[in-house]
Amino acid sequence: MNDMVIISVDDHICEPPGLFDQHLSGDALAKAPKLLTDQNGKNFWSYQGMNRPSVGLNAVVGRPLDEYGMEPNALDQLRKGCYDVHARIDDMNVNGLAASLNFGNSIGFDNVTFHKAPDKALALTHLRAYNDWHIDEWCGTYPGRFIPCAILPTWDMAATVAEIKRIADKGCAAVMMSENPTKQDLPSIHNDYWKPFWKAVVDHDVTICLHIGSGNPAPHASTETPIEAWITTMPLSIAVGAADWMQLKALQDYPQLRIALAEGGIGWIPYFLERADFSNRRHKAWTHSIFQNQKPSATFRRHFLNCFIDDAFGLRNIDAVGEDMIAYECDYPHSDALWPEVPERLWETVRHLTDLQIDKVTHGNAMRHFRFDLFKHHERQTLTVGALRAEARAKGVDTTPRSAGGAHPAETGSQRPITSGDLMRMYKHHAETIAQKSVA
């Protein structure tokens, strides 16, 4: 276990309040997204008349499990590694993670903040500044420890193509977009609108990241569905996007096109591919299928990297999944993250594999798929689980669970939301409150 080298290809940043300060000035800085605090002490991001909650269940790492819920709503209630890059490195070290790809939480998750903004010229300026902060400041502070991942102004294809070139020139080889652009009132991925995009990502050797929740919603039966049922099905929503993207003609036109599916797991893949091949065999005569001379499963295995947090079943069936299309993810600081015990659980689920397979799953496939040279800045022996944890111990990194969001419900008699409807109503109420009574 201590000899493993682990890359997490899906973690998140709770964006800090000063992220634009070093990358904008004057009117552009004054009009940039602002992290504000409402009268109840809750943080929210305000931008062009829109308000968006800052944190919640997406940042509970380090809290006792019996305190998980939606209560942590301010940065000062969070573990510092959620928003401070130096503390993040400490938390990566104590968790045995050599490198990490970070999505945003509020501003930088997909391009939703800037996509919804009415002033698109201003939004483009701020989106580019966000990418500069992410690549140069967050990732650049610790070279070799982060895989940069940019967001794109997909509402403007010319600007998108230009931004892909710009971030690629800065050394960024990954971009995120919505897995279902129609949810943003854009054309579907099967529309000619996206042709310049496919060419640009291939020309600049960039990987496309698709994260659950960025387009296709996690299924839940009704507003009375218990939240635990909803959480259970969240990773499965990736299959909807996967089926859609697998049918993308651009995958036939560009054999080099690479796509990473974040937070979807791997155990579902064998049947998914079996079903895709069966459906193609039974129906391709009338569906005008692009798969006339090859199986859909072959296209999927060539183009898609699949990321897992905890998937013992998938790893036991690695031959059916495909050892070259699997990568590990921690999901720090979200509620599924196994911090600070990733190595223990990961080792338990991979120890039956060969050394070569373990290396592929833990870091090799991620390095290849994201064009990321993990060992450019660091010797391998300094990036093992054992070496990183020794560094964390020497620094005295504290992993003791800490209460950070008020008293335990058992002590106060309070009731957390228990259905999907409760959660929706809570978010709606919070959004209405910060819109009406926000104070800087």
C-alpha positions as CSV (number, residue, x, y, z in Angstrom):
1,M,0.0,0.0,0.0
2,N,2.7,2.4,0.9
3,D,4.4,1.9,-2.5
4,M,1.4,3.0,-4.5
5,V,1.5,6.3,-6.4
6,I,-2.0,7.8,-6.6
7,I,-3.5,10.4,-8.8
8,S,-7.0,11.6,-8.2
9,V,-8.7,12.8,-11.4
10,D,-11.7,14.3,-9.6
11,D,-11.4,16.7,-6.7
12,H,-13.0,20.1,-6.1
13,I,-12.1,23.6,-4.9
14,C,-14.4,25.8,-2.8
15,E,-13.3,29.0,-4.6
16,P,-11.7,31.5,-2.3
17,P,-12.9,35.1,-2.2
18,G,-9.7,36.6,-3.7
19,L,-9.4,34.4,-6.7
20,F,-9.7,37.3,-9.2
21,D,-7.5,39.8,-7.3
22,Q,-4.2,38.9,-9.0
23,H,-5.7,38.5,-12.5
24,L,-7.9,41.5,-13.0
25,S,-7.9,45.2,-12.2
26,G,-10.1,48.3,-12.4
27,D,-13.7,47.9,-13.6
28,A,-13.2,44.2,-14.5
29,L,-12.2,43.4,-11.0
30,A,-14.9,45.5,-9.5
31,K,-17.5,43.6,-11.5
32,A,-16.1,40.1,-11.0
33,P,-18.0,37.5,-9.0
34,K,-18.0,38.4,-5.3
35,L,-18.1,36.0,-2.3
36,L,-20.6,37.7,0.1
37,T,-22.2,36.8,3.5
38,D,-25.9,37.0,4.3
39,Q,-27.4,38.0,7.6
40,N,-27.3,34.4,8.8
41,G,-23.5,34.1,8.2
42,K,-23.9,32.0,5.0
43,N,-21.5,32.6,2.1
44,F,-22.8,33.0,-1.4
45,W,-21.4,34.1,-4.8
46,S,-23.0,37.2,-6.4
47,Y,-22.5,37.9,-10.1
48,Q,-24.4,40.1,-12.5
49,G,-27.6,40.0,-10.4
50,M,-27.4,36.3,-9.8
51,N,-26.7,34.7,-6.4
52,R,-25.4,31.1,-5.9
53,P,-24.8,29.2,-2.6
54,S,-21.1,28.7,-1.9
55,V,-20.8,25.4,-0.1
56,G,-22.8,22.6,1.6
57,L,-22.8,18.8,1.3
58,N,-20.1,19.4,-1.3
59,A,-17.6,20.3,1.4
60,V,-18.0,18.2,4.5
61,V,-14.6,16.5,4.5
62,G,-13.1,16.4,8.0
63,R,-16.5,16.5,9.8
64,P,-17.8,13.6,11.9
65,L,-20.1,11.4,9.7
66,D,-23.0,12.0,12.0
67,E,-22.8,15.7,11.2
68,Y,-23.0,15.3,7.4
69,G,-25.7,17.4,5.9
70,M,-26.2,20.8,4.2
71,E,-25.2,22.9,7.2
72,P,-21.6,24.0,6.3
73,N,-22.5,27.1,4.4
74,A,-19.4,29.3,4.9
75,L,-15.7,28.9,4.3
76,D,-14.9,29.4,8.0
77,Q,-16.9,26.2,8.7
78,L,-14.7,24.1,6.3
79,R,-11.4,22.4,6.5
80,K,-8.9,24.9,5.2
81,G,-7.8,22.5,2.4
82,C,-11.1,23.1,0.7
83,Y,-10.1,26.6,-0.4
84,D,-6.4,27.2,0.4
85,V,-3.9,25.5,-1.9
86,H,-1.2,25.2,0.7
87,A,-3.5,23.4,3.1
88,R,-4.8,21.3,0.1
89,I,-1.3,20.0,-0.4
90,D,-1.1,19.0,3.3
91,D,-4.4,17.2,2.9
92,M,-3.2,15.5,-0.2
93,N,-0.1,14.4,1.5
94,V,-1.8,12.9,4.5
95,N,-4.2,11.1,2.1
96,G,-1.3,9.7,0.0
97,L,-2.3,11.6,-3.2
98,A,0.6,12.5,-5.5
99,A,-1.5,14.7,-7.8
100,S,-5.1,15.9,-8.3
101,L,-7.4,17.3,-11.0
102,N,-9.7,19.9,-9.5
103,F,-13.1,21.0,-10.6
104,G,-14.7,24.1,-9.1
105,N,-17.7,24.0,-6.8
106,S,-19.7,27.1,-7.4
107,I,-18.0,29.5,-9.9
108,G,-15.9,27.0,-11.8
109,F,-18.1,23.9,-11.9
110,D,-18.7,23.6,-15.7
111,N,-19.3,27.1,-17.0
112,V,-22.7,27.6,-15.5
113,T,-22.0,30.9,-13.6
114,F,-20.7,32.6,-16.7
115,H,-23.1,30.9,-19.1
116,K,-26.1,32.3,-17.2
117,A,-24.7,35.8,-17.0
118,P,-26.6,38.4,-19.2
119,D,-23.4,40.4,-20.1
120,K,-21.5,37.8,-22.1
121,A,-18.6,40.1,-22.9
122,L,-18.0,40.6,-19.2
123,A,-18.5,36.9,-18.5
124,L,-15.8,36.0,-21.1
125,T,-13.4,38.4,-19.3
126,H,-14.1,36.8,-16.0
127,L,-14.1,33.2,-17.3
128,R,-10.6,33.8,-18.7
129,A,-9.5,35.3,-15.4
130,Y,-10.8,32.2,-13.6
131,N,-8.8,30.0,-15.9
132,D,-5.7,32.1,-15.3
133,W,-6.2,31.8,-11.5
134,H,-6.8,28.0,-11.7
135,I,-3.8,27.3,-14.0
136,D,-1.2,29.8,-12.9
137,E,-2.1,30.4,-9.2
138,W,-3.8,27.3,-7.9
139,C,-2.0,24.6,-10.0
140,G,1.1,26.7,-10.6
141,T,1.9,27.1,-6.9
142,Y,2.9,23.5,-6.7
143,P,4.2,22.3,-10.1
144,G,3.5,18.7,-10.8
145,R,1.0,18.2,-8.0
146,F,-2.1,19.4,-10.0
147,I,-3.6,18.6,-13.4
148,P,-5.1,21.9,-14.7
149,C,-8.7,21.8,-16.0
150,A,-10.2,24.9,-17.7
151,I,-13.8,26.0,-18.3
152,L,-15.0,27.3,-21.6
153,P,-17.3,30.0,-23.0
154,T,-19.4,27.4,-24.9
155,W,-22.1,30.0,-25.7
156,D,-19.6,31.5,-28.2
157,M,-17.8,28.9,-30.4
158,A,-15.2,31.3,-31.7
159,A,-14.3,32.4,-28.2
160,T,-14.3,28.7,-27.1
161,V,-11.8,27.7,-29.8
162,A,-9.6,30.7,-28.9
163,E,-9.7,29.8,-25.2
164,I,-8.8,26.2,-25.9
165,K,-5.7,27.5,-27.8
166,R,-4.9,30.0,-25.0
167,I,-5.1,27.5,-22.1
168,A,-3.2,24.8,-24.1
169,D,-0.4,27.3,-24.7
170,K,-0.3,27.7,-20.9
171,G,0.2,24.0,-20.4
172,C,-3.4,23.0,-19.7
173,A,-4.5,19.8,-21.4
174,A,-8.0,19.3,-19.9
175,V,-11.3,21.3,-20.3
176,M,-14.7,20.8,-18.8
177,M,-18.1,21.2,-20.4
178,S,-21.6,20.2,-19.7
179,E,-22.4,16.5,-20.5
180,N,-25.7,17.8,-22.0
181,P,-25.4,21.3,-23.5
182,T,-29.1,21.4,-24.3
183,K,-29.6,22.0,-20.5
184,Q,-27.9,25.3,-21.1
185,D,-30.0,26.1,-24.2
186,L,-27.1,25.2,-26.5
187,P,-27.3,22.8,-29.4
188,S,-26.9,19.1,-28.6
189,I,-23.4,17.5,-29.1
190,H,-24.7,16.0,-32.3
191,N,-25.2,19.4,-33.9
192,D,-22.7,21.0,-36.4
193,Y,-22.3,23.8,-33.9
194,W,-19.7,21.8,-32.1
195,K,-17.6,20.9,-35.1
196,P,-14.9,23.6,-34.5
197,F,-14.8,22.4,-30.9
198,W,-13.9,18.8,-31.7
199,K,-11.2,20.0,-34.1
200,A,-9.8,22.4,-31.5
201,V,-9.5,19.9,-28.7
202,V,-7.8,17.4,-31.1
203,D,-5.5,20.0,-32.6
204,H,-4.3,21.0,-29.1
205,D,-4.3,17.5,-27.6
206,V,-6.8,18.4,-24.9
207,T,-9.0,16.0,-22.9
208,I,-12.8,16.7,-22.4
209,C,-14.0,16.2,-18.9
210,L,-17.7,15.4,-18.2
211,H,-18.7,15.5,-14.6
212,I,-22.0,14.1,-13.2
213,G,-24.5,16.9,-12.4
214,S,-23.3,19.2,-15.2
215,G,-26.1,18.3,-17.5
216,N,-28.2,15.2,-16.9
217,P,-29.8,15.3,-13.5
218,A,-29.4,12.4,-11.1
219,P,-32.7,10.4,-11.2
220,H,-35.2,10.5,-8.3
221,A,-38.7,9.2,-8.4
222,S,-40.5,12.1,-6.7
223,T,-40.0,15.0,-4.4
224,E,-40.8,12.5,-1.6
225,T,-37.9,10.3,-2.6
226,P,-35.5,9.9,0.4
227,I,-32.3,11.7,-0.1
228,E,-30.3,8.5,0.4
229,A,-32.0,7.0,-2.6
230,W,-31.1,10.0,-4.6
231,I,-27.5,9.8,-3.5
232,T,-27.5,6.1,-4.5
233,T,-28.4,6.9,-8.0
234,M,-26.2,9.9,-8.6
235,P,-23.3,8.0,-10.1
236,L,-25.6,6.1,-12.4
237,S,-26.7,9.3,-14.1
238,I,-23.4,9.2,-16.0
239,A,-24.7,6.3,-18.1
240,V,-27.2,8.6,-19.8
241,G,-24.4,11.0,-21.0
242,A,-22.1,8.1,-21.8
243,A,-24.7,6.5,-24.2
244,D,-25.2,9.9,-25.9
245,W,-21.5,10.7,-26.3
246,M,-20.7,7.2,-27.4
247,Q,-22.9,7.8,-30.5
248,L,-21.0,11.0,-31.3
249,K,-19.9,11.0,-34.9
250,A,-16.8,13.1,-34.0
251,L,-15.4,10.0,-32.3
252,Q,-15.4,8.3,-35.8
253,D,-13.8,11.4,-37.4
254,Y,-11.2,11.9,-34.7
255,P,-9.7,8.7,-33.3
256,Q,-7.5,10.7,-30.9
257,L,-10.5,12.4,-29.2
258,R,-10.3,11.8,-25.4
259,I,-13.2,12.0,-22.9
260,A,-13.1,11.5,-19.1
261,L,-16.3,10.6,-17.2
262,A,-16.0,12.0,-13.7
263,E,-17.7,10.5,-10.6
264,G,-19.5,7.7,-12.4
265,G,-17.8,4.6,-11.2
266,I,-17.0,1.5,-13.3
267,G,-19.1,-1.4,-12.1
268,W,-21.9,-0.6,-14.6
269,I,-19.6,-0.6,-17.7
270,P,-19.6,-4.3,-18.6
271,Y,-23.4,-4.5,-18.9
272,F,-23.6,-1.1,-20.4
273,L,-21.3,-2.1,-23.3
274,E,-23.0,-5.5,-23.6
275,R,-26.3,-3.7,-24.0
276,A,-24.9,-1.2,-26.5
277,D,-23.6,-3.9,-28.7
278,F,-26.8,-5.9,-28.4
279,S,-28.9,-2.8,-29.3
280,N,-26.7,-2.1,-32.3
281,R,-26.9,-5.6,-33.6
282,R,-30.7,-5.7,-33.3
283,H,-31.5,-2.2,-34.6
284,K,-28.7,-0.8,-36.8
285,A,-30.6,-1.7,-40.0
286,W,-33.2,0.9,-39.3
287,T,-31.6,3.4,-36.9
288,H,-29.0,4.8,-39.4
289,S,-26.4,3.8,-36.8
290,I,-22.9,5.1,-37.2
291,F,-21.8,1.6,-36.0
292,Q,-22.2,-0.4,-39.1
293,N,-18.8,-2.1,-39.2
294,Q,-17.7,-1.9,-35.6
295,K,-19.2,-2.4,-32.2
296,P,-20.1,0.6,-30.0
297,S,-18.1,-1.0,-27.2
298,A,-14.9,-0.7,-29.3
299,T,-15.4,3.1,-29.6
300,F,-16.1,3.4,-25.9
301,R,-12.9,1.6,-25.0
302,R,-10.9,3.7,-27.3
303,H,-12.1,7.1,-26.2
304,F,-13.4,7.1,-22.7
305,L,-11.6,7.1,-19.3
306,N,-13.9,6.1,-16.4
307,C,-13.2,7.3,-12.9
308,F,-14.2,5.6,-9.6
309,I,-14.2,6.5,-6.0
310,D,-15.0,3.2,-4.4
311,D,-15.8,0.3,-6.8
312,A,-14.7,-3.1,-5.5
313,F,-17.0,-4.9,-7.9
314,G,-15.6,-3.1,-11.0
315,L,-12.1,-3.8,-9.9
316,R,-12.8,-7.5,-9.3
317,N,-14.1,-7.6,-12.9
318,I,-11.3,-5.5,-14.4
319,D,-11.1,-7.7,-17.5
320,A,-14.7,-7.0,-18.4
321,V,-14.3,-3.2,-17.7
322,G,-10.9,-2.7,-19.3
323,E,-7.7,-2.0,-17.4
324,D,-6.7,0.8,-19.7
325,M,-9.8,2.9,-19.2
326,I,-9.9,3.2,-15.4
327,A,-8.6,5.9,-13.1
328,Y,-9.0,6.7,-9.4
329,E,-10.7,9.7,-7.9
330,C,-11.0,10.9,-4.3
331,D,-13.7,13.6,-4.8
332,Y,-12.3,15.8,-1.9
333,P,-14.0,17.6,-0.2
334,H,-17.3,16.1,-1.1
335,S,-19.3,13.7,1.0
336,D,-18.2,10.6,-0.9
337,A,-14.5,11.4,-0.3
338,L,-12.7,8.8,1.8
339,W,-10.2,11.3,3.1
340,P,-7.8,10.7,4.9
341,E,-8.1,6.9,4.3
342,V,-7.9,6.6,0.5
343,P,-4.8,4.3,0.5
344,E,-6.3,1.8,3.0
345,R,-9.6,1.4,1.0
346,L,-8.0,1.6,-2.4
347,W,-5.4,-1.0,-1.5
348,E,-8.1,-3.3,-0.2
349,T,-9.8,-3.2,-3.6
350,V,-6.7,-3.4,-5.9
351,R,-4.4,-5.7,-4.1
352,H,-5.5,-8.7,-6.1
353,L,-4.3,-7.0,-9.4
354,T,-0.9,-7.3,-10.9
355,D,1.6,-4.5,-10.2
356,L,1.2,-3.2,-13.8
357,Q,-2.6,-3.1,-13.4
358,I,-2.3,-1.3,-10.0
359,D,0.0,1.3,-11.6
360,K,-2.4,1.8,-14.5
361,V,-5.4,2.3,-12.2
362,T,-3.7,4.4,-9.6
363,H,-1.8,6.8,-11.9
364,G,-0.7,5.4,-15.3
365,N,-4.0,5.8,-17.1
366,A,-4.5,9.3,-15.7
367,M,-1.0,10.4,-16.9
368,R,-1.7,9.1,-20.4
369,H,-5.2,10.3,-20.8
370,F,-4.5,13.8,-19.4
371,R,-1.0,14.1,-21.0
372,F,0.4,14.7,-17.5
373,D,4.0,13.9,-16.7
374,L,3.8,13.2,-12.9
375,F,7.5,12.7,-12.6
376,K,8.7,15.8,-14.4
377,H,9.1,17.8,-11.2
378,H,9.3,15.1,-8.6
379,E,11.1,11.8,-8.2
380,R,8.8,8.8,-8.0
381,Q,10.0,7.8,-4.6
382,T,8.9,11.1,-3.2
383,L,5.3,10.6,-4.4
384,T,4.5,7.3,-2.9
385,V,1.8,6.9,-0.3
386,G,4.5,6.2,2.3
387,A,6.7,9.2,1.4
388,L,3.8,11.7,1.3
389,R,2.4,10.6,4.6
390,A,5.8,10.8,6.2
391,E,6.0,14.4,5.0
392,A,2.5,15.1,6.5
393,R,3.5,13.5,9.8
394,A,6.7,15.6,10.0
395,K,4.6,18.7,9.5
396,G,2.0,17.6,12.0
397,V,-1.0,17.7,9.7
398,D,-4.1,17.1,12.0
399,T,-6.8,14.8,10.6
400,T,-9.0,14.7,13.8
401,P,-12.7,15.1,12.8
402,R,-13.9,18.5,13.8
403,S,-17.4,19.8,14.3
404,A,-17.7,22.9,12.2
405,G,-21.4,23.5,11.5
406,G,-23.2,23.9,14.8
407,A,-24.5,21.4,17.4
408,H,-25.3,17.8,16.6
409,P,-29.0,17.3,15.5
410,A,-29.3,14.8,18.3
411,E,-28.4,17.5,20.8
412,T,-30.7,20.1,19.4
413,G,-33.6,18.0,18.2
414,S,-33.3,19.6,14.7
415,Q,-34.2,17.6,11.6
416,R,-32.0,17.6,8.5
417,P,-33.7,17.4,5.1
418,I,-34.6,13.8,4.4
419,T,-36.2,13.9,0.9
420,S,-35.2,15.3,-2.4
421,G,-38.1,17.7,-2.1
422,D,-36.8,18.9,1.2
423,L,-33.4,19.6,-0.4
424,M,-34.9,21.5,-3.3
425,R,-37.1,23.6,-1.0
426,M,-34.1,24.4,1.2
427,Y,-32.0,25.6,-1.8
428,K,-34.9,27.7,-3.1
429,H,-35.4,29.3,0.3
430,H,-31.7,30.0,0.6
431,A,-31.5,31.5,-2.8
432,E,-34.5,33.7,-2.1
433,T,-33.1,34.8,1.2
434,I,-29.7,35.9,-0.1
435,A,-31.4,37.7,-3.0
436,Q,-33.5,39.8,-0.6
437,K,-31.3,40.3,2.4
438,S,-27.6,40.0,1.5
439,V,-25.0,42.1,3.1
440,A,-21.3,42.3,2.2
